[in-house]
């Protein structure tokens, strides 16, 4: 049986996960629960779990610090599954780089997703056990030692040993990030996370063999499921950039031919020593970000341009667009929807955000619009399993923008079908509001605010749908109510005027005569006359 520990600061989440699966059928048992990383570490001293399911943001000690603390204690065989919220996408990527097998978005968590993540974790456990059983008593090979050191440097750890050996092997190092920029094939139902793992695994083997034909010393490690890090020794290579470009173009060609996946290659400058690893990684990541925003030459060498044209420092929250999006969907107005989403694409095109910013903006847009279709009887909404993961596969802003336009077209088509098959509801919404509040002084602004619609849009749409103005409709409703009150002979005219929210009896009389064709007194006389005739 696999020992499971659950770590989350929310009691409801702890209880929910514990009850989500039949753990015994999964060959698992819950060995402990904790509210943060510090509590979990104390429990782990007594009982070492095989698998830990942990929240990424917690008080005291968060998930990232917790994972690092576990590694510092030498408990490398413990497997992690991460729980995250949408806005924590960047932290989830960091957790994966620390060795987590999967991250699960809390609001999307289901029995099936947890079961699938657990399956991956158990497979990792078995691989670790098998490796331990087969491990020889001697030291690992030199290549394995250097690879392990590079992996430690990538996650920000300071290697305890082996640096001198790696420095002597990887002299005058250059760091290259090879990114797999999946487009819409990454959204195909037939392209699973397992397929993604196979692609990068096969590509890793091919690229490793190809690199040996260009450089005498190198080290290739997997950074994430969509990128590899290649550290090259450029010592003695006169035109190292020319050689790297040739290698990069060869990698792109082979990966495209084998897997039909576009690849970008981001290259740092050459440094004197591997001790400058943080600078090497920073430069290659800056070049990767530059390519994301520009999608020009897929073999990008770091330059000052990567710094001056770095991603926009702000965030791309869609909060300012939510009101307009809500109105467009509520009114089945596909034209308005395209205008609003067009504002988002214009911002992205203008400010060149980072990949994380663009992905989060798309995810927020997706989940906000999806909330309007939860009870949609007609169906048709383009639901995606693991939307965050799939958006994260896009490697260029151009691919992000293409997805946004596709998503916009999909939602617009739904709104068009709704508009053609139903009567627009804005007139009905206004009528309901006025009939409920006719005793008050009703204004266009007050009504628009109550219904969540702009004044100009409400006025235009109501006129288009009913053929009358908003003010005329309100006045007509009030006068009809006034007629009922006058016919009852229970109130004075000034009382009726006040009861119906008119500013003055004079104004009430003026509006009454304009709509009814006679004054309130004349109408009262007509009512008396009709009553006596009966």
C-alpha positions as CSV (number, residue, x, y, z in Angstrom):
1,X,0.0,0.0,0.0
2,X,1.2,3.5,-0.8
3,X,1.3,5.9,2.1
4,X,-0.4,9.3,1.3
5,X,-0.1,12.6,3.1
6,X,-2.4,15.5,2.4
7,X,-1.3,19.1,3.2
8,X,-3.6,22.1,2.9
9,X,-4.5,25.0,5.2
10,X,-8.2,24.7,4.3
11,X,-10.0,22.0,6.4
12,X,-12.7,21.6,3.7
13,X,-10.1,20.8,1.1
14,X,-8.4,18.3,3.4
15,X,-11.8,16.6,4.1
16,X,-12.8,16.8,0.4
17,X,-9.7,15.1,-1.0
18,X,-9.8,12.5,1.7
19,X,-13.4,11.5,0.7
20,X,-12.9,12.0,-3.1
21,X,-11.5,8.5,-3.8
22,X,-11.8,5.0,-2.5
23,X,-8.2,5.0,-1.4
24,X,-8.1,1.2,-0.7
25,X,-9.0,0.5,-4.3
26,X,-6.2,2.7,-5.3
27,X,-3.8,0.6,-3.2
28,X,-3.3,3.7,-1.0
29,X,-3.9,4.7,2.6
30,X,-4.0,8.2,4.1
31,X,-1.1,8.2,6.6
32,X,-1.5,11.8,7.7
33,X,-2.9,15.3,7.2
34,X,-1.3,18.7,7.9
35,X,-2.3,22.4,7.6
36,X,1.1,23.7,6.3
37,X,4.6,22.6,5.4
38,X,6.0,23.0,8.9
39,X,3.4,20.6,10.4
40,X,3.9,18.2,7.5
41,X,7.7,18.0,8.1
42,X,7.1,17.1,11.7
43,X,4.7,14.3,10.7
44,X,7.2,13.1,8.1
45,X,9.9,12.6,10.7
46,X,7.7,9.9,12.2
47,X,6.2,8.4,9.1
48,X,7.6,8.8,5.7
49,X,4.8,8.9,3.1
50,X,5.3,7.7,-0.5
51,X,3.2,10.5,-2.0
52,X,2.3,14.0,-0.8
53,X,-0.6,16.0,-2.1
54,X,0.1,19.6,-1.1
55,X,-1.4,23.0,-1.6
56,X,1.1,25.5,-3.2
57,X,0.1,28.5,-1.0
58,X,-0.1,28.1,2.7
59,X,0.7,30.1,5.8
60,X,3.8,29.3,7.8
61,X,5.6,27.4,5.0
62,X,4.2,27.3,1.5
63,X,4.3,24.3,-0.9
64,X,7.5,25.4,-2.8
65,X,9.5,25.9,0.5
66,X,8.1,22.6,1.8
67,X,9.3,20.7,-1.3
68,X,12.7,22.3,-1.0
69,X,12.9,21.4,2.7
70,X,12.0,17.8,1.9
71,X,14.8,17.6,-0.7
72,X,17.3,19.2,1.8
73,X,16.5,16.3,4.2
74,X,17.5,13.8,1.5
75,X,14.0,12.4,1.1
76,X,14.3,12.4,-2.7
77,X,12.0,9.3,-3.1
78,X,8.9,11.2,-1.9
79,X,6.6,12.1,-4.9
80,X,4.5,15.3,-4.9
81,X,1.2,16.2,-6.4
82,X,0.5,20.0,-6.3
83,X,-2.8,21.7,-5.6
84,X,-3.1,25.2,-7.1
85,X,-5.4,28.1,-8.0
86,X,-5.6,29.8,-11.4
87,X,-3.5,32.8,-10.5
88,X,-0.7,30.5,-9.2
89,X,0.2,29.1,-12.6
90,X,3.8,30.4,-12.4
91,X,4.3,28.7,-9.0
92,X,2.9,25.5,-10.4
93,X,5.5,25.5,-13.1
94,X,8.2,26.0,-10.4
95,X,6.8,23.0,-8.5
96,X,7.0,20.9,-11.6
97,X,10.6,21.9,-12.0
98,X,11.2,20.7,-8.4
99,X,10.0,17.3,-9.4
100,X,6.2,17.3,-8.8
101,X,4.5,14.8,-11.1
102,X,1.3,16.8,-11.6
103,X,-0.5,20.0,-10.6
104,X,-4.3,20.1,-10.1
105,X,-6.4,23.2,-10.2
106,X,-8.6,23.2,-7.2
107,X,-11.7,24.5,-8.9
108,X,-11.4,21.8,-11.6
109,X,-10.6,18.9,-9.3
110,X,-12.6,15.8,-9.9
111,X,-12.3,12.1,-9.0
112,X,-11.0,11.3,-12.4
113,X,-8.2,13.9,-12.4
114,X,-7.1,13.0,-8.9
115,X,-7.0,9.4,-9.8
116,X,-5.0,10.1,-13.0
117,X,-2.5,12.2,-11.0
118,X,-2.3,9.4,-8.4
119,X,-1.5,6.9,-11.2
120,X,1.4,9.1,-12.3
121,X,2.7,9.4,-8.8
122,X,2.5,5.6,-8.2
123,X,4.4,5.0,-11.5
124,X,7.1,7.5,-10.3
125,X,7.3,5.6,-7.0
126,X,7.8,2.3,-8.7
127,X,10.5,3.7,-11.0
128,X,12.3,5.1,-8.0
129,X,12.1,1.8,-6.2
130,X,13.3,-0.1,-9.3
131,X,16.2,2.3,-9.7
132,X,17.2,1.8,-6.0
133,X,17.1,-2.0,-6.4
134,X,19.3,-1.9,-9.5
135,X,21.7,0.8,-8.2
136,X,25.3,-0.4,-8.1
137,X,27.3,0.3,-4.9
138,X,29.8,2.4,-7.0
139,X,29.6,6.1,-7.9
140,X,27.4,7.2,-10.8
141,X,29.0,8.0,-14.1
142,X,30.6,11.4,-14.8
143,X,27.9,12.4,-17.2
144,X,25.2,11.5,-14.6
145,X,27.0,13.5,-11.9
146,X,27.2,16.6,-14.2
147,X,23.6,16.2,-15.2
148,X,22.5,16.0,-11.6
149,X,24.5,19.2,-10.8
150,X,22.9,21.1,-13.7
151,X,19.4,19.9,-12.5
152,X,20.3,21.3,-9.0
153,X,21.4,24.6,-10.5
154,X,18.2,24.9,-12.5
155,X,16.0,24.8,-9.4
156,X,18.2,27.2,-7.6
157,X,20.0,24.8,-5.3
158,X,23.7,25.2,-4.5
159,X,25.4,21.8,-5.2
160,X,27.3,20.5,-2.3
161,X,29.9,18.8,-4.5
162,X,30.9,18.1,-8.1
163,X,31.2,21.7,-9.3
164,X,34.9,21.5,-10.1
165,X,34.4,18.4,-12.3
166,X,31.6,20.1,-14.2
167,X,33.6,23.3,-14.6
168,X,36.5,21.3,-16.1
169,X,34.2,19.5,-18.5
170,X,31.9,22.4,-19.5
171,X,34.5,25.1,-20.1
172,X,33.4,28.5,-21.4
173,X,29.8,27.4,-21.2
174,X,26.8,28.5,-23.3
175,X,23.3,27.7,-22.2
176,X,20.5,26.9,-24.7
177,X,16.8,26.5,-24.0
178,X,15.0,24.4,-26.5
179,X,11.3,25.1,-26.4
180,X,8.5,22.9,-27.9
181,X,5.9,25.5,-29.1
182,X,2.8,23.4,-29.5
183,X,0.1,25.1,-31.5
184,X,-3.5,23.9,-31.9
185,X,-2.3,20.3,-32.1
186,X,-1.8,20.7,-28.3
187,X,-5.5,21.1,-28.0
188,X,-6.4,18.0,-30.0
189,X,-8.3,15.4,-28.0
190,X,-5.9,12.8,-29.3
191,X,-2.9,14.6,-28.0
192,X,-2.6,13.8,-24.3
193,X,-0.1,14.6,-21.5
194,X,1.3,11.1,-22.1
195,X,1.9,12.0,-25.7
196,X,3.6,15.1,-24.7
197,X,5.9,13.1,-22.4
198,X,6.7,10.7,-25.3
199,X,7.5,13.6,-27.7
200,X,10.0,15.3,-25.3
201,X,11.5,11.9,-24.3
202,X,12.2,10.8,-27.9
203,X,13.4,14.3,-28.8
204,X,15.7,14.4,-25.8
205,X,17.5,11.2,-27.1
206,X,17.7,12.5,-30.7
207,X,19.0,16.0,-29.7
208,X,21.5,14.5,-27.3
209,X,23.0,12.4,-30.1
210,X,23.0,15.3,-32.6
211,X,24.8,17.6,-30.2
212,X,27.8,15.2,-30.0
213,X,28.4,15.9,-33.6
214,X,28.8,19.7,-33.0
215,X,30.4,20.0,-29.5
216,X,32.8,17.8,-27.7
217,X,31.3,18.4,-24.3
218,X,27.7,19.1,-23.4
219,X,24.9,18.3,-20.9
220,X,21.2,18.0,-21.8
221,X,18.5,18.0,-19.1
222,X,14.7,18.2,-19.2
223,X,13.5,21.4,-17.7
224,X,9.8,20.9,-18.1
225,X,7.5,19.0,-20.4
226,X,7.8,21.6,-23.0
227,X,11.5,22.5,-22.9
228,X,15.0,21.1,-22.6
229,X,18.2,22.9,-21.3
230,X,21.4,22.2,-23.2
231,X,24.7,23.4,-21.6
232,X,27.6,23.4,-24.2
233,X,31.3,23.8,-23.8
234,X,32.3,26.5,-26.3
235,X,36.0,26.4,-25.4
236,X,38.1,26.4,-28.5
237,X,35.1,26.9,-30.8
238,X,36.0,30.0,-32.8
239,X,32.6,30.9,-34.3
240,X,30.5,29.3,-31.6
241,X,27.4,31.3,-32.5
242,X,27.5,30.0,-36.1
243,X,27.9,26.5,-34.9
244,X,25.0,26.8,-32.4
245,X,22.8,28.3,-35.1
246,X,23.6,25.3,-37.4
247,X,22.8,22.9,-34.5
248,X,19.6,24.9,-33.7
249,X,18.3,24.8,-37.2
250,X,19.1,21.1,-37.4
251,X,17.2,20.5,-34.2
252,X,14.2,22.5,-35.5
253,X,14.2,20.5,-38.7
254,X,14.4,17.1,-37.1
255,X,11.8,17.8,-34.4
256,X,9.4,19.2,-37.1
257,X,9.9,16.2,-39.3
258,X,9.6,13.6,-36.6
259,X,6.8,15.1,-34.4
260,X,5.3,18.0,-36.4
261,X,6.1,20.4,-33.5
262,X,7.7,23.8,-34.0
263,X,10.8,24.4,-31.8
264,X,12.5,27.6,-30.8
265,X,16.1,27.8,-29.6
266,X,17.2,30.6,-27.2
267,X,20.9,31.0,-26.6
268,X,22.9,32.8,-23.9
269,X,26.2,34.5,-24.4
270,X,29.5,32.6,-23.6
271,X,30.7,32.9,-20.0
272,X,34.1,32.2,-18.5
273,X,32.8,29.6,-16.0
274,X,29.9,27.5,-15.0
275,X,29.9,29.5,-11.7
276,X,28.0,32.1,-13.8
277,X,25.1,29.7,-14.2
278,X,22.4,32.2,-13.0
279,X,23.5,34.7,-15.6
280,X,23.5,32.0,-18.3
281,X,20.0,30.9,-17.4
282,X,18.7,34.5,-17.2
283,X,20.0,35.4,-20.6
284,X,18.6,32.2,-22.3
285,X,15.2,32.8,-20.6
286,X,15.3,36.5,-21.7
287,X,15.9,35.3,-25.3
288,X,13.0,32.8,-24.9
289,X,10.7,35.6,-23.7
290,X,11.8,37.8,-26.6
291,X,10.9,35.1,-29.1
292,X,7.5,34.6,-27.5
293,X,6.6,38.2,-28.2
294,X,8.1,38.5,-31.7
295,X,8.1,35.0,-33.2
296,X,10.7,36.0,-35.7
297,X,14.0,34.1,-36.0
298,X,13.4,30.8,-34.1
299,X,17.1,30.7,-33.1
300,X,17.5,33.7,-30.8
301,X,20.8,34.9,-29.3
302,X,20.7,37.0,-26.2
303,X,21.3,40.7,-26.7
304,X,20.4,44.0,-25.1
305,X,17.3,44.0,-27.2
306,X,16.0,41.1,-25.1
307,X,16.3,43.4,-22.1
308,X,14.8,46.6,-23.6
309,X,11.9,44.7,-25.2
310,X,11.2,42.5,-22.2
311,X,7.6,41.6,-21.4
312,X,5.2,44.3,-20.0
313,X,5.8,44.5,-16.2
314,X,2.1,44.9,-15.4
315,X,-0.6,42.3,-15.3
316,X,-3.4,41.7,-17.9
317,X,-6.4,41.2,-15.7
318,X,-9.7,41.2,-17.6
319,X,-11.6,42.8,-14.7
320,X,-12.3,46.0,-16.7
321,X,-13.8,44.0,-19.5
322,X,-16.1,41.8,-17.4
323,X,-19.1,44.2,-17.4
324,X,-19.1,44.6,-21.1
325,X,-18.5,40.8,-21.6
326,X,-21.5,40.1,-19.3
327,X,-23.7,42.5,-21.3
328,X,-22.7,41.0,-24.6
329,X,-23.4,37.5,-23.5
330,X,-26.7,38.4,-21.7
331,X,-27.9,40.2,-24.8
332,X,-26.6,37.6,-27.3
333,X,-24.6,40.4,-29.0
334,X,-21.8,38.8,-30.9
335,X,-20.7,42.0,-32.4
336,X,-20.2,43.6,-29.0
337,X,-18.4,40.4,-27.8
338,X,-15.9,40.7,-30.7
339,X,-15.3,44.4,-29.8
340,X,-14.6,43.6,-26.2
341,X,-12.3,40.7,-26.8
342,X,-10.6,42.8,-29.5
343,X,-9.6,45.2,-26.8
344,X,-7.7,42.3,-25.0
345,X,-6.0,41.2,-28.2
346,X,-5.0,44.8,-28.9
347,X,-3.4,45.1,-25.5
348,X,-1.5,41.9,-25.9
349,X,-0.2,42.9,-29.3
350,X,0.8,46.4,-28.1
351,X,2.5,45.5,-24.8
352,X,4.2,42.2,-25.6
353,X,3.4,40.4,-22.2
354,X,5.4,37.5,-20.9
355,X,4.2,34.0,-21.6
356,X,2.8,33.6,-18.0
357,X,0.9,36.9,-18.3
358,X,-0.7,36.0,-21.7
359,X,-1.6,32.5,-20.5
360,X,-3.2,33.8,-17.3
361,X,-5.2,36.4,-19.3
362,X,-6.5,33.7,-21.6
363,X,-7.4,31.4,-18.7
364,X,-9.2,34.2,-16.9
365,X,-11.1,35.0,-20.1
366,X,-12.0,31.3,-20.6
367,X,-13.3,30.7,-17.1
368,X,-15.2,33.9,-16.9
369,X,-17.1,33.3,-20.1
370,X,-17.5,29.6,-19.2
371,X,-19.4,30.6,-16.0
372,X,-22.2,31.9,-18.2
373,X,-22.7,28.5,-19.9
374,X,-22.7,26.2,-16.9
375,X,-26.5,25.6,-17.2
376,X,-26.5,25.9,-21.0
377,X,-29.1,23.4,-22.3
378,X,-28.1,23.8,-25.9
379,X,-24.4,22.9,-25.4
380,X,-21.8,24.0,-27.9
381,X,-19.4,25.7,-25.5
382,X,-15.9,24.7,-26.4
383,X,-15.0,23.0,-23.1
384,X,-11.4,21.9,-22.7
385,X,-10.0,19.4,-20.2
386,X,-6.9,20.8,-18.5
387,X,-7.2,24.2,-20.1
388,X,-4.3,25.7,-18.1
389,X,-2.0,22.9,-19.3
390,X,-3.0,23.3,-22.9
391,X,-2.7,27.1,-22.9
392,X,0.8,26.6,-21.4
393,X,1.8,24.6,-24.4
394,X,1.7,27.7,-26.6
395,X,5.2,29.0,-27.2
396,X,4.5,32.3,-29.0
397,X,2.2,35.3,-28.6
398,X,1.0,34.6,-32.2
399,X,-0.3,31.2,-31.1
400,X,-2.0,32.8,-28.1
401,X,-3.7,35.4,-30.3
402,X,-4.8,32.7,-32.7
403,X,-6.4,30.8,-29.9
404,X,-8.2,34.0,-28.6
405,X,-9.6,34.6,-32.1
406,X,-10.7,31.0,-32.3
407,X,-12.4,31.2,-28.9
408,X,-14.1,34.5,-29.8
409,X,-15.4,33.0,-33.0
410,X,-16.8,29.9,-31.1
411,X,-18.6,32.0,-28.5
412,X,-19.9,34.5,-31.2
413,X,-21.4,31.5,-33.1
414,X,-23.3,30.4,-29.9
415,X,-24.6,33.9,-29.4
416,X,-25.7,34.2,-33.0
417,X,-27.7,30.9,-32.7
418,X,-29.3,32.1,-29.5
419,X,-30.2,35.5,-31.0
420,X,-31.8,33.8,-34.0
421,X,-33.8,31.3,-31.8
422,X,-34.8,33.6,-28.9
423,X,-36.3,37.0,-28.3
424,X,-33.7,39.4,-26.9
425,X,-34.4,39.8,-23.2
426,X,-33.4,43.4,-22.6
427,X,-37.0,44.8,-23.1
428,X,-38.3,42.1,-20.8
429,X,-35.6,43.0,-18.2
430,X,-36.6,46.7,-18.4
431,X,-40.3,46.0,-18.1
432,X,-39.8,43.8,-15.1
433,X,-37.7,46.5,-13.4
434,X,-40.2,49.3,-14.1
435,X,-43.2,47.3,-13.0
436,X,-41.5,46.5,-9.7
437,X,-40.3,50.1,-9.1
438,X,-43.0,52.2,-10.7
439,X,-43.7,54.0,-7.4
440,X,-40.2,55.4,-7.4
441,X,-38.6,58.1,-9.4
442,X,-37.1,56.0,-12.2
443,X,-34.2,57.3,-14.3
444,X,-32.3,55.7,-17.2
445,X,-29.1,55.7,-15.2
446,X,-30.7,54.1,-12.2
447,X,-32.2,51.3,-14.3
448,X,-29.0,50.8,-16.3
449,X,-27.0,50.4,-13.1
450,X,-29.5,48.0,-11.6
451,X,-29.4,45.8,-14.7
452,X,-25.6,46.0,-15.2
453,X,-26.0,47.7,-18.7
454,X,-24.6,51.0,-19.9
455,X,-27.1,53.8,-20.3
456,X,-26.5,54.3,-23.9
457,X,-26.7,50.7,-24.7
458,X,-29.9,50.2,-22.7
459,X,-31.6,53.2,-24.4
460,X,-30.6,52.1,-27.9
461,X,-31.5,48.4,-27.4
462,X,-34.9,49.1,-25.7
463,X,-35.9,51.5,-28.5
464,X,-34.8,49.0,-31.1
465,X,-36.7,46.1,-29.5
466,X,-40.0,47.9,-28.5
467,X,-40.2,50.9,-30.9
468,X,-40.6,53.3,-28.0
469,X,-38.3,55.3,-25.8
470,X,-37.3,54.3,-22.3
471,X,-38.7,57.5,-20.8
472,X,-42.0,57.1,-22.8
473,X,-42.4,53.6,-21.5
474,X,-41.8,54.6,-17.9
475,X,-44.3,57.5,-18.2
476,X,-46.9,55.2,-19.8
477,X,-46.6,52.7,-16.9
478,X,-46.9,55.4,-14.3
479,X,-50.0,56.9,-15.9
480,X,-51.7,53.5,-16.2
481,X,-51.2,53.0,-12.5
482,X,-52.4,56.6,-11.9
483,X,-55.6,55.8,-13.8
484,X,-56.2,52.8,-11.5
485,X,-55.7,55.0,-8.4
486,X,-57.9,57.8,-9.7
487,X,-60.7,55.3,-10.5
488,X,-60.6,54.1,-6.9
489,X,-61.5,57.6,-5.6
490,X,-59.4,57.1,-2.5
491,X,-56.6,59.6,-2.9
492,X,-56.1,63.3,-3.7
493,X,-54.3,64.2,-6.9
494,X,-51.2,65.4,-5.1
495,X,-51.1,62.1,-3.1
496,X,-51.2,60.1,-6.3
497,X,-48.5,62.3,-7.8
498,X,-46.3,61.6,-4.8
499,X,-47.1,57.9,-4.7
500,X,-45.9,57.5,-8.2
501,X,-42.6,59.4,-7.8
502,X,-43.5,62.6,-9.8
503,X,-41.5,65.6,-8.7
504,X,-44.6,67.9,-8.5
505,X,-48.4,67.6,-9.0
506,X,-48.0,70.1,-11.9
507,X,-45.6,67.8,-13.7
508,X,-47.8,64.8,-13.0
509,X,-50.8,66.6,-14.5
510,X,-48.7,67.6,-17.6
511,X,-47.5,64.0,-18.3
512,X,-51.0,62.6,-17.6
513,X,-52.6,64.9,-20.1
514,X,-50.0,64.2,-22.8
515,X,-50.4,60.4,-22.5
516,X,-54.2,60.1,-21.7
517,X,-55.4,63.1,-23.7
518,X,-57.1,64.8,-20.8
519,X,-56.1,66.1,-17.4
520,X,-56.3,64.0,-14.2
521,X,-59.4,65.9,-13.0
522,X,-61.1,65.4,-16.4
523,X,-60.3,61.7,-16.2
524,X,-61.7,61.6,-12.7
525,X,-64.9,63.2,-13.9
526,X,-65.1,60.7,-16.7
527,X,-64.8,57.9,-14.1
528,X,-67.6,59.4,-11.9
529,X,-69.8,59.7,-15.0
530,X,-69.2,56.1,-16.0
531,X,-69.9,55.0,-12.5
532,X,-73.2,56.8,-12.3
533,X,-74.3,55.5,-15.8
534,X,-73.7,52.0,-14.6
